[in-house]
């Protein structure tokens, strides 16, 4: 179905990154973690997760949530 590419949902991402699901939603909303919404589910590919882990978030990314 997904050509062998590993994908993660919000729960998986929270477990892998050791943060809450709310934090994952904040990363997505602040455009720090690119994600695709399919139906009611947000998903992130392994490649996107690897890039996010390598680069992290921008300083003060939380300010983007309130703009």
FENWONOR-V141400 format. One record per residue. RES is the residue in one letter. PHI is phi in whole degrees, 0 to 359 (NA if undefined). Layout:
BEGIN
res->RES phi->PHI
res->RES phi->PHI
END
This chain:
BEGIN
res->X phi->NA
res->X phi->244
res->X phi->51
res->X phi->86
res->X phi->282
res->X phi->287
res->X phi->234
res->X phi->236
res->X phi->262
res->X phi->302
res->X phi->299
res->X phi->300
res->X phi->298
res->X phi->300
res->X phi->293
res->X phi->297
res->X phi->272
res->X phi->70
res->X phi->232
res->X phi->278
res->X phi->297
res->X phi->300
res->X phi->297
res->X phi->298
res->X phi->301
res->X phi->296
res->X phi->302
res->X phi->293
res->X phi->298
res->X phi->276
res->X phi->62
res->X phi->267
res->X phi->235
res->X phi->296
res->X phi->219
res->X phi->242
res->X phi->262
res->X phi->240
res->X phi->66
res->X phi->262
res->X phi->252
res->X phi->270
res->X phi->228
res->X phi->224
res->X phi->281
res->X phi->301
res->X phi->297
res->X phi->294
res->X phi->298
res->X phi->301
res->X phi->295
res->X phi->298
res->X phi->298
res->X phi->291
res->X phi->260
res->X phi->72
res->X phi->258
res->X phi->288
res->X phi->300
res->X phi->60
res->X phi->300
res->X phi->297
res->X phi->298
res->X phi->294
res->X phi->291
res->X phi->251
res->X phi->274
END
